[in-house]
């Protein structure tokens, strides 16, 4: 029987989907958006959203992840979502800002879902 830890919750799935869409939106902003294309800020946002998608994918793919690594990735994701949201606000990238609001809600659902690895998975 599969435990709850082997099946990731809806929060991390939503966070991953929001991050992938954010990568596509920030790639568009970096390449084509009028006023912010090819700027350092939009390049940093592109890199940050790619890191966000990879971190969410790591949590999704590695179900037997040690607790300390999961907590570290969740803290990194929180900082990434907040920083990218702030940068999206300053760049006036409203679609990206809306995606970061969705990602923040998904992060809260993931971080406080109450699902923790068993002692066998931690060791």
ZIWO-V211807 format. One record per residue. N is the residue number from 1. NEAR is the number of other C-alpha atoms within 10 Angstrom. D_FIRST is the distance of its C-alpha to the first C-alpha in Angstrom with 1 decimal. Layout:
# ZIWO-V211807
n=N near=NEAR d_first=D_FIRST
n=N near=NEAR d_first=D_FIRST
This chain:
# ZIWO-V211807
n=1 near=4 d_first=0.0
n=2 near=6 d_first=3.8
n=3 near=8 d_first=6.4
n=4 near=12 d_first=9.7
n=5 near=15 d_first=11.4
n=6 near=14 d_first=9.9
n=7 near=11 d_first=11.3
n=8 near=16 d_first=14.9
n=9 near=16 d_first=16.7
n=10 near=13 d_first=19.6
n=11 near=21 d_first=22.2
n=12 near=21 d_first=21.7
n=13 near=19 d_first=21.7
n=14 near=20 d_first=24.9
n=15 near=29 d_first=26.4
n=16 near=24 d_first=25.8
n=17 near=18 d_first=27.3
n=18 near=24 d_first=30.2
n=19 near=28 d_first=30.9
n=20 near=20 d_first=31.1
n=21 near=17 d_first=33.4
n=22 near=27 d_first=35.3
n=23 near=22 d_first=35.9
n=24 near=16 d_first=37.4
n=25 near=19 d_first=39.5
n=26 near=27 d_first=40.7
n=27 near=21 d_first=41.5
n=28 near=14 d_first=43.6
n=29 near=23 d_first=45.2
n=30 near=22 d_first=46.1
n=31 near=15 d_first=47.6
n=32 near=12 d_first=49.1
n=33 near=15 d_first=49.2
n=34 near=9 d_first=52.8
n=35 near=11 d_first=53.8
n=36 near=17 d_first=50.7
n=37 near=17 d_first=50.3
n=38 near=15 d_first=50.5
n=39 near=13 d_first=50.8
n=40 near=11 d_first=49.2
n=41 near=16 d_first=47.3
n=42 near=24 d_first=45.6
n=43 near=17 d_first=44.8
n=44 near=15 d_first=43.2
n=45 near=25 d_first=41.1
n=46 near=22 d_first=40.0
n=47 near=15 d_first=38.9
n=48 near=21 d_first=37.2
n=49 near=27 d_first=35.2
n=50 near=19 d_first=34.2
n=51 near=17 d_first=33.0
n=52 near=28 d_first=31.1
n=53 near=20 d_first=29.3
n=54 near=16 d_first=28.5
n=55 near=20 d_first=27.2
n=56 near=23 d_first=24.9
n=57 near=18 d_first=23.7
n=58 near=15 d_first=23.0
n=59 near=19 d_first=20.8
n=60 near=17 d_first=19.0
n=61 near=13 d_first=18.7
n=62 near=12 d_first=18.0
n=63 near=16 d_first=14.9
n=64 near=15 d_first=15.4
n=65 near=18 d_first=18.9
n=66 near=17 d_first=20.8
n=67 near=16 d_first=21.6
n=68 near=10 d_first=25.4
n=69 near=12 d_first=25.0
n=70 near=20 d_first=23.0
n=71 near=13 d_first=25.7
n=72 near=11 d_first=28.4
n=73 near=17 d_first=27.2
n=74 near=19 d_first=26.9
n=75 near=14 d_first=30.4
n=76 near=14 d_first=31.7
n=77 near=24 d_first=30.3
n=78 near=18 d_first=32.0
n=79 near=13 d_first=35.3
n=80 near=19 d_first=35.0
n=81 near=25 d_first=34.4
n=82 near=16 d_first=37.3
n=83 near=15 d_first=39.6
n=84 near=25 d_first=39.0
n=85 near=23 d_first=39.5
n=86 near=14 d_first=42.8
n=87 near=18 d_first=43.9
n=88 near=22 d_first=43.2
n=89 near=15 d_first=45.3
n=90 near=12 d_first=48.1
n=91 near=18 d_first=47.9
n=92 near=13 d_first=47.9
n=93 near=18 d_first=44.8
n=94 near=13 d_first=43.7
n=95 near=15 d_first=40.9
n=96 near=27 d_first=39.4
n=97 near=22 d_first=39.9
n=98 near=16 d_first=38.0
n=99 near=23 d_first=35.1
n=100 near=26 d_first=35.1
n=101 near=16 d_first=35.1
n=102 near=18 d_first=31.9
n=103 near=28 d_first=30.5
n=104 near=22 d_first=31.5
n=105 near=14 d_first=29.7
n=106 near=20 d_first=26.6
n=107 near=25 d_first=27.0
n=108 near=15 d_first=27.3
n=109 near=17 d_first=24.1
n=110 near=20 d_first=22.3
n=111 near=17 d_first=24.1
n=112 near=10 d_first=23.8
n=113 near=12 d_first=20.3
n=114 near=8 d_first=19.4
n=115 near=12 d_first=16.4
n=116 near=15 d_first=17.1
n=117 near=18 d_first=15.6
n=118 near=13 d_first=14.7
n=119 near=9 d_first=17.5
n=120 near=8 d_first=16.0
n=121 near=13 d_first=15.9
n=122 near=13 d_first=19.5
n=123 near=8 d_first=21.0
